Amino acid sequence: MPGAEERRGEKTGRMSVEEAGRRGGETTRETHGCEFYREIGRKGGTAPRGAAARGEVPQKGELS
C-alpha cells in the first residue's frame, strides 16, 4: 500500500514507470539510433498482421 508521501506525489527515491520508460527510450536511441525505431515500427506494423491473417505464428527471426 502506498505511503502518504507517495499519495501526495512527493519523491520517495523510487523511479516511476513513466520515468523508467523515458530513460530506457533515451538509452535505446543513443545505442541504436533513430532508424532503429523506424525499422521496428515497420516490422511491428506489417509482419505480424500477415502471419496472423494466415493463422501462422511467426518464429524467431522470421519478421523481416
Phi and psi in degrees as a GROMACS rama.xvg file:
@    title "Ramachandran Plot"
@    xaxis  label "Phi"
@    yaxis  label "Psi"
@TYPE xy
-65.8543  144.044  PRO-2
-76.9267  174.433  GLY-3
-61.6757  -36.9466  ALA-4
-63.6512  -40.6211  GLU-5
-68.4661  -38.0457  GLU-6
-66.1924  -30.9635  ARG-7
-84.8145  -5.24824  ARG-8
84.9434  12.9276  GLY-9
-78.3097  151.481  GLU-10
-68.4026  134.855  LYS-11
-119.206  7.7218  THR-12
89.8399  -5.18353  GLY-13
-98.7887  151.094  ARG-14
-91.6382  136.64  MET-15
-77.1418  163.394  SER-16
-61.6292  -40.57  VAL-17
-60.6256  -46.2489  GLU-18
-64.248  -42.3661  GLU-19
-61.9005  -42.6522  ALA-20
-64.6703  -42.2124  GLY-21
-63.9601  -46.1051  ARG-22
-66.0636  -38.7561  ARG-23
-64.8465  -40.1669  GLY-24
-64.6971  -39.7892  GLY-25
-64.7521  -42.0756  GLU-26
-63.8248  -42.8768  THR-27
-61.9911  -42.9434  THR-28
-62.1691  -41.5333  ARG-29
-66.7625  -36.7061  GLU-30
-77.0606  -47.3997  THR-31
-104.706  -20.037  HIS-32
87.7514  165.834  GLY-33
-65.8945  -31.1512  CYS-34
-61.121  -30.9202  GLU-35
-55.5503  -44.5978  PHE-36
-66.4936  -37.4231  TYR-37
-62.7239  -43.2624  ARG-38
-66.072  -47.9083  GLU-39
-69.5966  -29.6225  ILE-40
-67.4154  -40.4016  GLY-41
-66.3117  -44.427  ARG-42
-63.2435  -45.3062  LYS-43
-66.503  -27.7069  GLY-44
-87.3957  -15.0377  GLY-45
-121.963  -52.4238  THR-46
-60.8549  -50.5224  ALA-47
-63.6019  -33.6711  PRO-48
-61.3267  -43.9621  ARG-49
-65.9178  -42.676  GLY-50
-67.1709  -40.4483  ALA-51
-65.666  -36.7044  ALA-52
-64.4171  -30.3699  ALA-53
-90.3417  -1.63777  ARG-54
76.7529  20.2612  GLY-55
-99.6753  154.671  GLU-56
-108.402  115.939  VAL-57
-62.8922  137.622  PRO-58
-89.8346  159.447  GLN-59
-55.4066  130.651  LYS-60
90.1532  -8.71175  GLY-61
-81.8687  -19.0331  GLU-62
-77.8879  96.8205  LEU-63
